Amino acid sequence: MNAAHTFIIAEAGVNHNGCIDRAKQLIEAAAEAGADAVKFQTFKTEALVTDTARQADYQSENTGVVESQFTMLKRLELSEADHYALLETCQHHRLEFMSTAFDAASVDFLHRLGVQRWKIPSGELLSIPYLRQIARFNQPVILSTGMGDLDEVRLAVETLLTAGLAKSNLTILHANTAYPTPYQDVNLRAMRTLADTFGVAVGLSDHSLGIEVPIAAVALGAQVIEKHFTLDNSLPGPDHKASLEPAELKSMVQAIRHVEVALGSGEKTVSISEKANVSVARKRIVATQSIAAGSVFSEQNLGLKRGESGAFADQWDTVVGAVAQRSYGVDEGVDAPVSETP
């Protein structure tokens, strides 16, 4: 059985800080790291927040600036021309271009742009019209569920499916929207609860520090991993501090690929790589004293040691009680008796 391939999304988000050149550098870093896709955010600030909407606590803490969400997000908008340039850069690097849309007009724009799959962020989990708009395309949808309980996730799933999304096109990501997420709040087992409850592919949108949690998620069955990354943790902006730098992203991707292979088929067999060790690591039946031909093999004159000859230890009960057909010296391997055919 071939190892399953985890779809790894390198979440650039708004870590370009409104600079198209930095956004292109993020794409290059994601490609170098071995990610499958790089994801940005598409929004019109006027359609996303009111003038007075306050920042999330983590945003003001990470930026060191207290300002409205409107003011902060306006600096981070990407133009339509920017999107086309980023799509072209992704194609050049053989990366899938993704972006999260945060308003109806942005959804329509990304559809015209030709995105292959949709990422619904945790903040839109209960946005019924938004969910219906995306579901009608019936393209692959990745649904993040941060800040949601099981009933709220159920409402979102039912809304998507009723509006036209095929169940086979849905992947649900467990998520926690604290940036960074304390390890005690990650709750990876909730990912398995989502899989068991809804019977769809699951994954993790991870905001914890480091790379351990997404690697563990893959071992638990995640088929999609999303992780924020940046060119430099020290850059100003709301998400940089909780993001991986390029070398860390590459290490995460490599570790996940190793885990995919290591999970294997689940069948308990002797692997090709260890077959050569059988003859040197397993004990064989040997004489512990001189044994004359015609003597009876017993627990007193036989023992188990590693060696080059003699029956393996699982033949102990077959050898004990048999008659020696020849004489044996100390430590000489003893073969199992050959049964006579009638």
C-alpha positions as CSV (number, residue, x, y, z in Angstrom):
1,M,0.0,0.0,0.0
2,N,1.3,3.4,-0.9
3,A,1.6,6.1,1.8
4,A,-1.2,8.6,1.8
5,H,-0.3,12.1,0.7
6,T,-1.1,14.8,3.2
7,F,-2.2,18.0,1.4
8,I,0.0,20.7,3.1
9,I,-1.2,24.3,2.8
10,A,1.5,26.9,3.6
11,E,-0.7,29.7,5.0
12,A,0.9,33.0,3.9
13,G,-2.3,34.8,4.9
14,V,-1.5,38.5,5.3
15,N,2.1,38.0,6.2
16,H,3.1,39.8,3.0
17,N,2.1,43.0,4.9
18,G,0.5,44.4,1.7
19,C,3.8,44.1,-0.4
20,I,3.4,42.1,-3.6
21,D,7.1,41.4,-3.8
22,R,7.1,39.9,-0.3
23,A,4.0,37.8,-1.3
24,K,6.0,36.4,-4.2
25,Q,8.9,35.6,-1.9
26,L,6.5,33.7,0.3
27,I,5.4,31.6,-2.6
28,E,9.0,30.8,-3.4
29,A,9.6,29.8,0.2
30,A,6.6,27.6,0.2
31,A,7.8,25.9,-3.0
32,E,11.2,25.4,-1.5
33,A,9.7,23.8,1.6
34,G,7.8,21.3,-0.4
35,A,4.2,22.5,0.4
36,D,1.4,21.5,-2.0
37,A,-0.4,24.9,-1.9
38,V,0.2,28.4,-0.7
39,K,-2.8,30.4,0.6
40,F,-3.5,34.1,0.9
41,Q,-6.6,36.1,2.0
42,T,-8.9,37.9,-0.3
43,F,-11.2,40.6,1.0
44,K,-12.6,44.1,0.6
45,T,-12.2,45.8,3.9
46,E,-15.4,47.8,3.5
47,A,-17.3,44.5,3.0
48,L,-15.6,42.7,5.9
49,V,-15.6,44.9,8.9
50,T,-17.3,48.0,10.3
51,D,-15.3,51.2,10.9
52,T,-15.4,50.6,14.6
53,A,-14.7,46.8,14.8
54,R,-11.8,46.4,17.3
55,Q,-8.8,44.2,16.8
56,A,-8.6,40.7,18.3
57,D,-6.4,40.8,21.4
58,Y,-3.7,38.8,19.7
59,Q,-3.6,41.2,16.8
60,S,-3.0,44.3,19.0
61,E,-0.5,42.3,21.1
62,N,1.4,41.1,18.1
63,T,1.5,44.4,16.3
64,G,2.0,46.6,19.3
65,V,-0.5,49.0,17.8
66,V,-4.0,49.6,19.0
67,E,-6.2,50.5,16.0
68,S,-9.4,49.4,14.4
69,Q,-9.6,46.2,12.4
70,F,-10.6,48.4,9.4
71,T,-7.4,50.4,9.6
72,M,-5.2,47.3,10.0
73,L,-6.9,45.3,7.2
74,K,-6.9,48.1,4.7
75,R,-3.1,48.0,4.7
76,L,-3.2,44.3,4.0
77,E,-5.6,44.2,1.0
78,L,-4.4,42.6,-2.2
79,S,-5.7,44.1,-5.4
80,E,-7.1,42.0,-8.2
81,A,-4.0,42.6,-10.2
82,D,-2.0,41.3,-7.3
83,H,-4.0,38.1,-7.3
84,Y,-3.3,37.4,-11.0
85,A,0.4,38.0,-10.4
86,L,0.5,35.6,-7.4
87,L,-1.5,33.0,-9.4
88,E,1.1,33.2,-12.2
89,T,4.0,32.9,-9.6
90,C,2.4,29.8,-8.1
91,Q,2.0,28.2,-11.5
92,H,5.6,28.9,-12.2
93,H,6.6,27.2,-9.0
94,R,4.1,24.3,-9.5
95,L,2.2,25.3,-6.4
96,E,-1.6,25.4,-6.1
97,F,-2.8,28.9,-5.5
98,M,-5.4,29.3,-2.8
99,S,-7.0,32.2,-1.0
100,T,-9.6,32.5,1.6
101,A,-12.4,34.9,0.6
102,F,-14.1,36.9,3.3
103,D,-17.0,38.5,1.5
104,A,-19.4,37.7,-1.3
105,A,-17.7,39.8,-4.0
106,S,-14.3,38.2,-3.1
107,V,-15.9,34.7,-3.5
108,D,-17.1,35.7,-7.0
109,F,-13.7,37.1,-7.9
110,L,-11.8,34.0,-6.8
111,H,-14.3,31.9,-8.8
112,R,-13.5,33.9,-11.9
113,L,-9.8,33.6,-11.1
114,G,-10.2,29.8,-11.3
115,V,-9.4,28.6,-7.8
116,Q,-9.5,24.8,-7.6
117,R,-10.7,24.5,-4.0
118,W,-12.2,26.7,-1.3
119,K,-11.0,27.3,2.2
120,I,-13.7,28.5,4.6
121,P,-12.1,30.1,7.7
122,S,-13.2,29.6,11.2
123,G,-14.8,33.1,11.4
124,E,-17.2,32.2,8.6
125,L,-18.4,28.9,10.2
126,L,-21.9,30.3,10.9
127,S,-22.1,32.6,7.9
128,I,-25.1,30.9,6.2
129,P,-25.3,33.0,2.9
130,Y,-21.5,32.7,2.5
131,L,-21.6,28.9,3.0
132,R,-24.4,28.6,0.4
133,Q,-22.6,30.7,-2.1
134,I,-19.5,28.5,-2.0
135,A,-21.4,25.2,-1.8
136,R,-23.1,26.0,-5.1
137,F,-19.8,25.6,-7.0
138,N,-19.6,22.0,-5.7
139,Q,-15.8,22.2,-5.7
140,P,-13.6,20.8,-3.0
141,V,-14.2,22.7,0.3
142,I,-11.9,22.8,3.3
143,L,-13.9,23.9,6.4
144,S,-12.1,25.3,9.5
145,T,-14.0,24.9,12.7
146,G,-12.2,27.1,15.3
147,M,-14.5,28.7,17.9
148,G,-17.2,26.1,17.0
149,D,-18.7,23.3,19.0
150,L,-20.0,20.1,17.5
151,D,-23.6,21.4,16.9
152,E,-22.3,24.5,15.2
153,V,-20.1,22.4,12.9
154,R,-23.1,20.3,12.2
155,L,-25.1,23.3,11.2
156,A,-22.3,24.4,8.8
157,V,-22.0,21.0,7.3
158,E,-25.7,20.6,6.8
159,T,-25.9,24.1,5.2
160,L,-23.1,23.2,2.7
161,L,-24.5,19.8,1.8
162,T,-28.1,21.1,1.4
163,A,-26.9,24.0,-0.8
164,G,-25.3,21.6,-3.3
165,L,-21.8,20.5,-2.0
166,A,-21.2,16.8,-2.5
167,K,-20.1,15.2,0.8
168,S,-17.1,13.7,-1.0
169,N,-15.9,17.3,-1.7
170,L,-15.8,18.2,2.0
171,T,-12.8,18.2,4.4
172,I,-13.2,19.4,7.9
173,L,-10.3,20.9,9.8
174,H,-10.1,21.0,13.6
175,A,-8.7,24.4,14.6
176,N,-8.2,26.7,17.5
177,T,-8.1,30.4,16.7
178,A,-5.8,31.5,19.5
179,Y,-2.5,32.8,18.0
180,P,-0.5,31.0,19.3
181,T,-2.6,28.2,20.6
182,P,-1.5,26.8,24.0
183,Y,-0.7,23.2,23.7
184,Q,-3.2,22.3,26.4
185,D,-5.9,23.8,24.1
186,V,-5.0,22.1,20.9
187,N,-7.1,19.0,21.6
188,L,-6.0,16.9,18.7
189,R,-8.5,14.1,19.5
190,A,-11.3,16.4,18.5
191,M,-10.1,15.9,14.9
192,R,-11.0,12.2,15.2
193,T,-14.4,13.2,16.7
194,L,-15.1,15.2,13.6
195,A,-14.1,12.3,11.4
196,D,-16.3,9.8,13.3
197,T,-19.2,12.2,13.5
198,F,-19.4,13.4,9.9
199,G,-17.7,10.6,8.0
200,V,-15.5,12.9,5.9
201,A,-11.8,13.6,5.5
202,V,-10.3,15.7,8.3
203,G,-7.2,17.7,9.0
204,L,-5.8,20.4,11.2
205,S,-5.4,24.2,10.8
206,D,-2.7,24.6,13.4
207,H,-1.7,27.8,15.2
208,S,0.5,26.3,18.0
209,L,4.1,27.1,18.1
210,G,6.6,24.7,16.5
211,I,6.0,21.8,14.2
212,E,5.2,18.9,16.6
213,V,1.4,19.3,16.6
214,P,0.8,19.0,12.8
215,I,3.2,16.0,12.7
216,A,1.2,14.3,15.4
217,A,-2.1,15.2,13.5
218,V,-0.9,13.3,10.5
219,A,-0.1,10.3,12.7
220,L,-3.7,10.5,13.9
221,G,-5.1,10.6,10.3
222,A,-5.1,14.2,9.2
223,Q,-5.3,14.4,5.4
224,V,-4.9,18.2,5.2
225,I,-2.5,20.4,7.3
226,E,-2.6,24.2,7.2
227,K,0.2,26.1,8.9
228,H,1.0,29.8,8.9
229,F,4.5,30.8,7.8
230,T,6.4,34.0,7.3
231,L,9.7,35.2,6.0
232,D,10.7,36.6,9.4
233,N,9.0,36.3,12.8
234,S,10.2,39.8,13.7
235,L,8.2,41.5,10.9
236,P,5.4,43.8,12.0
237,G,1.9,42.4,11.6
238,P,-0.8,40.4,13.4
239,D,0.3,36.8,12.4
240,H,4.1,36.8,12.1
241,K,4.9,35.8,15.7
242,A,2.7,32.6,15.5
243,S,4.1,31.6,12.1
244,L,6.9,29.3,11.0
245,E,9.9,30.7,9.3
246,P,10.9,29.1,6.0
247,A,13.4,26.6,7.4
248,E,10.9,25.5,10.0
249,L,8.2,25.1,7.4
250,K,10.6,22.9,5.3
251,S,11.4,20.8,8.4
252,M,7.6,20.3,9.1
253,V,6.9,19.2,5.5
254,Q,9.9,16.7,5.5
255,A,8.8,15.3,8.9
256,I,5.2,14.9,7.7
257,R,6.4,13.1,4.5
258,H,8.5,10.7,6.8
259,V,5.5,10.0,9.0
260,E,3.3,9.3,5.9
261,V,5.7,6.6,4.8
262,A,6.3,5.3,8.4
263,L,2.5,4.7,8.9
264,G,2.7,1.9,6.4
265,S,-0.1,-0.5,5.5
266,G,-1.0,-1.7,8.9
267,E,-0.2,-5.3,8.0
268,K,2.2,-7.0,10.5
269,T,4.9,-8.6,8.4
270,V,8.7,-9.0,8.4
271,S,9.9,-6.0,6.4
272,I,12.5,-6.3,3.6
273,S,15.0,-4.2,5.6
274,E,14.9,-6.4,8.6
275,K,14.9,-9.9,7.0
276,A,18.7,-10.0,7.0
277,N,18.7,-9.6,10.8
278,V,16.7,-12.7,11.5
279,S,19.6,-15.1,11.3
280,V,21.9,-13.0,13.5
281,A,19.4,-11.6,16.1
282,R,17.3,-14.6,16.9
283,K,18.6,-17.4,19.1
284,R,19.2,-21.0,17.9
285,I,19.2,-24.3,19.7
286,V,22.7,-25.4,20.7
287,A,24.3,-28.1,22.7
288,T,25.4,-26.9,26.2
289,Q,27.5,-30.0,26.7
290,S,28.9,-32.8,24.7
291,I,26.1,-35.0,23.4
292,A,26.7,-38.5,22.1
293,A,24.9,-40.0,19.2
294,G,21.8,-41.9,20.5
295,S,21.3,-39.6,23.5
296,V,18.1,-37.9,24.1
297,F,18.0,-34.1,23.8
298,S,16.8,-32.5,27.0
299,E,16.6,-29.1,28.8
300,Q,19.8,-30.2,30.6
301,N,21.9,-30.6,27.5
302,L,20.4,-27.9,25.2
303,G,20.3,-24.1,25.4
304,L,19.5,-21.1,23.3
305,K,22.2,-18.8,21.9
306,R,22.8,-16.7,18.8
307,G,24.8,-18.5,16.3
308,E,25.3,-19.5,12.7
309,S,23.7,-23.0,12.8
310,G,20.9,-24.9,14.6
311,A,17.1,-24.7,14.6
312,F,15.6,-21.4,15.7
313,A,14.2,-21.2,19.2
314,D,10.6,-21.8,18.1
315,Q,11.5,-25.4,17.4
316,W,12.5,-26.1,21.1
317,D,9.6,-28.4,21.9
318,T,10.2,-30.3,18.7
319,V,13.9,-30.9,19.5
320,V,13.6,-31.7,23.3
321,G,12.8,-35.4,23.6
322,A,14.2,-36.3,20.2
323,V,17.2,-38.7,19.8
324,A,20.5,-37.3,18.6
325,Q,21.4,-38.9,15.3
326,R,25.0,-37.9,15.7
327,S,27.3,-36.5,18.3
328,Y,27.5,-32.8,19.2
329,G,30.2,-30.6,20.7
330,V,29.5,-27.7,23.1
331,D,27.8,-24.7,21.3
332,E,27.3,-26.7,18.2
333,G,23.9,-25.9,16.6
334,V,21.2,-28.6,16.8
335,D,18.8,-29.0,14.0
336,A,15.2,-30.1,14.4
337,P,14.6,-33.7,13.6
338,V,13.4,-34.5,10.1
339,S,10.0,-36.2,10.2
340,E,9.8,-39.4,8.3
341,T,7.2,-39.6,5.6
342,P,5.2,-42.9,5.4
